[in-house]
Amino acid sequence: MEQRILHILDIASIENFNYKVYEKKINFSKILRDKIAIYEDSMNDKNIMLQIDFPDEIYLLADKKLLEKAVENILQNAVKYSPERERIKIDMFQKNM
């Protein structure tokens, strides 16, 4: 319950532009793997097949907290709104600039 309240307060802070963005170099692949692990049971319950294709390390300059919330929201919606026996596919690559 406490986590949910903190989450709501974070969202309110972001929406009111009171949130200070802390950008740093983070491994997005690790964040994605960690968040996928949270939803494995839910995917198994609905017989959802997860197909992933991304390297072990893709680094971004981003706010870790905001990025984690965004990824978790996308995964949560993908599982929640996918019918049973659906496939969720996540592909990611790093483009050299």
N, C-alpha and C positions, 0 to 999 in steps of 0.2 A: 504494500500500500504506500509506504514511504517513497519508493522508487517512482510510482505513478504520480505522486504529488510533485516530486522534484521535476519530473518530466513535463508536467503541465506548467510549472513555474518557468522552466527553461523556454518552453514555447512562447509563453506570454512575454518573456524578456526579449526574445528574438523578434516577435511581432511588434513590440514597442520600440524597437531599435536601441534597446539598452544592453544588448549582448555585445561583448568585446570579442572579436574574432582573433583567435590565436593560431596563425598559420605556422606550420612547421613541416618538415619533410617526414612523410609517413608512408609505410608500406601498405598500399591499398589492397593488395592481394591477401595479406594477413587479415585485415579487417573483414574482407569479404568472406574468407574461410571461417573466421570466428562467428560471424553472423549467420552463415549457412548452418553451422552446427546447432544453433539455437532452434532452428526450424526443421531439423531432420525428423524428429518424432511426428510432428504435424504432417510432414510430407508422406511419411510411411503410413500414417493413419488413413490418408486419402489415396494411397497407392500412386502418388505423384512421383514421376521419374525426374530426377535432376541431372541435367547434362551440363557439365562445366568444362570450359577450356580457357585457362588463363595461366600465365607463368607464375612461378613462386614469388617473384618480386616485381612489383610495379610501384614506383615511388611517385608521390604527388606532393605538391606544396598545398596544404589545406588545413582547415580546422578539424582536428580529429573527432571532436565531440559532435560537430554538425554532420560530418561525413558518416559517422556511425549511425546517427539518427536517420539520415536519408536512406542508407542501405537497409537498415532494419525495417523502415517503413515500406520500402519497395518489396522486400522479401515477404513481409507479413501480408501485404496485399496480394502478391502473387499466389501465395498458398491459400489465403482466405477465399479468393475469388476464382481460383482454378477448379474446374470440376474434377471429380475422381478420375484417376488413370490419365491425367493430363501430363504433359511434359513441360518442364521449365528449363529453358536453355540460357546459360550465361556464358558469353564469349567476351574476352577482353584481351587487348593487345596494346603494346606501347609503340607509338609511332615516333620514330627518330626525327628530330627536327634539326 
